[in-house]
Amino acid sequence: MKGTEIEMASTGFWISYLQNGIARKLGRNTDMDRRTCKLETLYPERHYDHKPALYLPGELDKIKAAGFGQPIERMIKIVKGKGLYSNTLARLEVKNAYLTPKYAFSGALRRTFYHKAPSSLMQDFETRDHGTLVSSHVGCNFFGHWLRDDCATYPLAAREAGGTPLVMPIPSWAEQPDYARRFGQDWTPTRPAFFRTLSLYVDHGQNPHKAERFHALRQSLRTHARAEGKTPGGAGMVYLKRGPQSTARTLTNEAEVIALLEKRGCHIHEAESGISQLETAGLDARIMIGVEGSQLSHALYTMRDRGGLLVLQPHDRFFTSHLDWCREMDMEFAFMVGTPDQGGFSMDLEVLARTLEMLDKAVP
């Protein structure tokens, strides 16, 4: 009987795969997150204003381009705290869904996960009545989104699943196993399967619902640190240096920036060197600093309550992905913008010192 079920599921997958291919060729929207059988709103979308980010006069004039093709005007509006928008937090329920290492299919609908996961169509599908899936497209491809989004979705999915939820393959990020242990999360990828009902989440926006989960994960990390004899309250300031797996963003005078920070007692932490080192030296740091990028997501869990984040922004890639969670967690967000330099960008050390002083006054 089991062999017959597998054969039937495999046949159904091929039909769904072909339906999706035809729909996409016809230009139809096949996004599973937008067109589903059932959608439950857990927290509604928000349109709101918030306090502005901290920055010195003239910094906005240095911006030459925003990240991911965003209009500069939109980024400036965000840092000024005006006309902000947060997506709906929703649970999706999809009928007759096929899960492969790279995709979820249901009829003509599709959700893509890790781009580099095996894409073989020759799969044997185990049949299950129901599954609850954590993983998102961005969380499977970008470390920062995995840490900020999917790790926060995990406890939500675990409650619904009544145990360990389903997860998809992700890259071999150096610090992923460390966080998984501290959060008590199992990120072993699920095998290909057919689900009569599959639950998924849309959980990218920041809101009080997500902030509660962030606080719980922060507590889990500190509980783990105490169990290992680590006491929060080491360095008051930490510079989160981008690691070797990160996309290159060349701060040409980083050595001078680090020298200035070290004179102020700042601990230098290179991302991908292990969470244990960061816990030992800088857990509950008052201020964290770094070039804009995924490595700043460490601050979400390791910076102290009501701490302050200073982001060094490239002039040609201004982006504010860390501002939303700082606002939701009642943390201060400051930034300064670099100037063009051969091979990258540089930071004005005088502006850096003044911005740090401004942030220092704002953080309790």
C-alpha positions in Angstrom: 0.0 0.0 0.0 2.8 2.4 0.9 4.5 1.8 -2.5 1.2 2.6 -4.2 0.9 5.9 -2.2 4.4 6.9 -3.2 3.6 6.3 -6.9 0.4 8.2 -6.7 2.1 11.1 -4.9 4.9 11.1 -7.5 2.4 11.3 -10.3 0.5 14.1 -8.6 3.8 16.0 -8.2 4.5 15.8 -12.0 1.0 17.1 -12.7 1.5 20.0 -10.3 5.0 20.8 -11.7 3.6 21.0 -15.2 0.7 23.1 -14.1 3.1 25.5 -12.5 5.3 25.7 -15.6 2.4 26.4 -17.9 1.0 29.1 -15.6 4.3 30.8 -15.4 4.8 30.8 -19.2 1.3 32.4 -19.5 2.5 35.1 -17.1 0.2 34.2 -14.2 1.0 34.8 -10.6 1.9 31.4 -9.0 3.3 32.7 -5.7 2.1 30.4 -3.0 2.3 33.2 -0.4 -0.2 35.3 -2.3 -2.7 32.8 -3.6 -3.6 30.1 -1.1 -6.6 28.0 0.0 -6.8 29.5 3.5 -5.1 32.4 5.2 -5.2 33.2 8.9 -4.1 36.6 10.0 -2.1 36.5 13.2 -1.1 40.2 13.2 -2.5 42.7 10.7 -0.4 45.0 8.5 0.5 48.3 10.0 0.9 51.8 8.7 2.6 54.0 11.4 5.1 56.7 12.3 8.0 56.2 14.6 10.9 58.1 16.1 13.6 58.9 13.6 17.0 57.2 13.4 20.0 59.1 14.8 22.3 60.7 12.3 24.3 63.9 11.9 23.4 66.8 9.6 24.7 66.2 6.0 24.7 62.4 6.2 21.7 62.0 4.0 23.3 64.1 1.3 26.1 61.4 0.9 23.7 58.7 -0.2 24.2 58.0 -3.9 22.2 54.8 -4.2 20.1 52.5 -2.0 20.4 48.7 -1.7 18.4 46.3 -3.9 17.3 49.0 -6.3 15.2 50.8 -3.7 14.5 54.5 -4.3 16.7 56.7 -2.1 13.6 58.8 -1.2 12.0 55.7 0.4 15.0 54.9 2.5 15.2 58.5 3.7 11.5 58.4 4.6 12.1 55.3 6.7 15.0 56.8 8.7 12.9 59.9 9.3 10.2 57.5 10.8 7.4 58.7 8.5 4.9 56.6 6.6 6.2 53.2 7.8 4.7 49.9 6.7 4.8 46.4 8.2 3.6 43.3 6.4 0.8 41.1 7.7 1.9 38.1 9.9 -0.1 35.2 8.5 -0.4 31.5 8.6 -1.1 29.9 5.2 -2.9 26.6 4.8 -2.2 24.8 1.4 -4.0 21.6 0.3 -2.3 18.8 -1.5 1.2 20.2 -1.3 4.4 18.5 -2.5 7.6 19.4 -0.7 11.0 18.9 -2.4 14.4 20.2 -1.2 14.0 23.3 -3.3 10.3 23.9 -3.8 6.8 23.5 -2.4 4.1 22.9 -5.1 0.3 22.8 -4.9 -1.5 22.8 -8.2 0.0 25.7 -10.2 1.3 27.4 -7.0 4.9 27.3 -5.9 7.2 28.6 -3.2 11.0 28.5 -3.8 13.5 27.9 -1.0 17.3 27.5 -1.1 18.4 28.3 -4.7 21.3 25.9 -4.6 19.4 22.9 -3.2 19.2 19.8 -5.4 16.4 20.3 -8.0 16.0 16.7 -9.2 12.4 15.9 -10.1 12.8 12.2 -9.5 11.6 12.1 -5.9 9.9 9.5 -3.8 7.2 11.3 -1.8 6.1 10.0 1.6 2.4 10.8 2.2 1.5 12.7 5.4 -1.8 14.2 6.6 -0.4 17.5 7.9 2.9 19.3 8.2 3.9 22.7 9.6 6.8 24.4 7.7 9.1 27.1 9.1 11.3 28.0 6.2 11.0 31.1 4.0 12.6 32.0 0.7 14.8 34.7 2.1 15.6 32.7 5.2 16.9 29.8 3.1 19.3 32.1 1.1 20.5 34.9 3.5 22.0 34.3 6.9 20.6 37.6 8.3 17.0 36.6 7.3 17.4 33.1 8.7 18.5 34.5 12.0 16.0 37.3 12.2 13.0 35.7 10.5 13.1 31.9 10.3 14.6 31.4 13.8 11.8 33.6 15.1 9.1 31.8 13.1 10.4 28.4 14.5 8.7 28.7 17.9 5.4 29.8 16.3 5.5 26.7 14.0 6.6 24.4 16.8 3.5 25.4 18.8 1.2 24.5 15.9 3.0 21.3 15.1 3.0 20.2 18.7 6.7 19.3 18.3 9.5 19.7 15.8 8.3 21.6 12.7 9.5 21.0 9.1 12.5 23.0 7.8 14.2 23.2 4.4 17.9 23.0 3.4 20.0 26.0 4.0 23.7 26.9 3.3 26.4 25.8 5.7 26.6 29.1 7.6 29.4 28.9 10.2 27.3 30.1 13.2 24.1 28.4 12.3 24.7 25.3 14.5 25.6 27.5 17.5 22.3 29.4 17.3 20.3 26.3 16.7 21.7 24.8 20.0 21.1 27.9 22.0 17.5 28.3 20.7 16.7 24.6 21.1 15.9 24.3 17.4 16.4 21.3 15.0 17.3 22.4 11.5 17.6 19.0 10.0 16.0 19.3 6.5 12.8 17.3 5.9 12.6 14.6 3.3 10.4 15.0 0.2 6.8 14.4 1.1 3.2 14.9 0.0 1.0 16.7 2.5 -2.8 16.7 2.4 -2.5 20.0 4.3 0.6 22.0 4.7 0.9 25.1 6.9 3.4 27.9 6.1 4.0 31.4 7.4 4.5 34.9 6.1 6.6 36.4 8.9 8.9 39.1 7.6 7.3 42.2 9.1 8.2 43.5 12.6 5.4 43.8 15.1 4.8 43.2 18.9 3.9 39.5 18.1 7.4 38.9 16.7 9.1 41.1 19.4 7.8 38.6 22.0 9.4 35.8 20.2 12.7 37.8 19.8 12.7 38.3 23.6 12.2 34.6 24.2 15.1 33.7 22.0 17.3 36.4 23.6 16.5 34.8 27.0 17.3 31.3 25.6 20.7 32.5 24.5 21.4 34.0 28.0 20.2 30.9 29.8 22.6 28.9 27.7 25.5 31.3 28.4 24.9 31.2 32.2 24.8 27.4 32.0 28.3 27.5 30.5 29.5 30.0 33.2 29.5 33.1 31.0 28.4 36.3 32.7 26.8 39.0 30.5 28.4 42.5 30.8 31.9 42.1 29.4 32.6 44.7 26.7 30.5 47.8 26.6 31.0 48.3 22.9 31.5 45.6 20.2 32.5 46.0 16.5 30.9 43.3 14.4 33.4 42.8 11.6 32.1 41.1 8.4 33.3 37.5 8.0 34.9 35.7 5.0 31.6 34.2 3.8 30.0 37.6 3.6 29.5 39.5 0.3 32.4 41.9 0.0 31.7 45.5 1.1 35.2 47.1 1.3 35.6 49.7 4.0 39.0 50.9 2.9 40.0 52.6 6.2 38.6 49.8 8.4 42.0 49.5 10.2 41.7 53.2 11.2 38.1 52.8 12.2 39.0 49.8 14.4 42.0 51.7 16.0 39.6 54.5 16.9 37.1 52.1 18.4 39.8 50.1 20.3 41.0 53.3 22.0 37.4 53.6 23.4 37.5 50.1 24.8 35.6 48.4 21.9 35.9 44.6 21.5 36.4 43.5 17.8 34.4 40.4 16.9 34.8 38.8 13.5 31.6 37.2 12.3 31.8 33.5 11.7 34.4 33.0 14.5 31.8 31.5 16.8 29.0 32.7 19.0 30.8 31.5 22.1 33.5 34.1 21.7 30.9 36.9 21.3 29.1 35.6 24.4 32.3 35.6 26.4 33.5 39.1 25.4 30.4 41.1 24.5 27.1 39.6 25.6 24.8 42.5 26.7 27.1 45.1 25.1 25.6 48.6 25.4 26.5 49.5 21.8 27.3 47.5 18.7 28.8 48.8 15.5 29.4 47.5 12.0 29.2 47.8 8.2 25.6 47.3 7.0 25.0 43.6 6.4 23.8 40.3 7.8 26.5 40.1 10.6 24.7 42.9 12.4 21.8 40.5 13.0 24.0 39.1 15.9 23.1 42.4 17.7 19.4 41.5 17.8 20.2 38.6 20.2 23.4 39.7 21.9 23.1 43.4 22.5 21.6 44.4 25.8 18.0 45.6 26.3 17.6 49.1 25.0 21.1 49.1 23.6 22.2 51.0 20.5 23.3 49.9 17.0 25.5 52.1 14.8 25.5 51.1 11.1 28.3 52.2 8.8 26.5 52.6 5.5 28.2 52.3 2.0 27.3 55.4 0.0 26.2 53.3 -2.9 24.2 50.7 -1.0 22.2 52.5 1.7 19.8 50.0 3.4 17.9 49.9 6.6 17.0 46.3 7.2 18.1 46.5 10.9 16.2 49.6 11.7 12.8 47.9 11.9 13.8 45.4 14.6 15.6 48.1 16.5 12.5 50.1 16.7 10.3 47.2 17.7 12.8 46.2 20.4 13.1 49.7 21.7 16.7 49.9 20.7 18.5 53.0 19.3 19.5 52.9 15.6 22.2 55.3 14.4 24.0 55.5 11.1 26.6 57.3 9.1 27.3 57.2 5.4 30.7 56.5 3.8 32.3 58.4 1.0 33.6 56.9 -2.3 37.2 55.6 -2.2 39.2 53.6 -4.6 38.0 50.0 -4.3 35.2 50.8 -1.9 34.2 53.5 0.6 35.7 55.1 3.7 34.4 56.5 6.9 35.2 60.0 8.2 36.8 59.4 11.6 35.6 62.7 13.1 32.0 62.0 12.0 32.3 58.5 13.5 33.4 59.9 16.8 30.6 62.5 16.9 28.0 59.9 15.9 29.2 57.6 18.7 28.9 60.4 21.2 25.3 61.1 20.0 24.4 57.4 20.3 26.1 57.2 23.7 23.9 60.0 25.0 20.8 58.3 23.7 21.4 54.8 25.1 20.4 54.6 28.9 
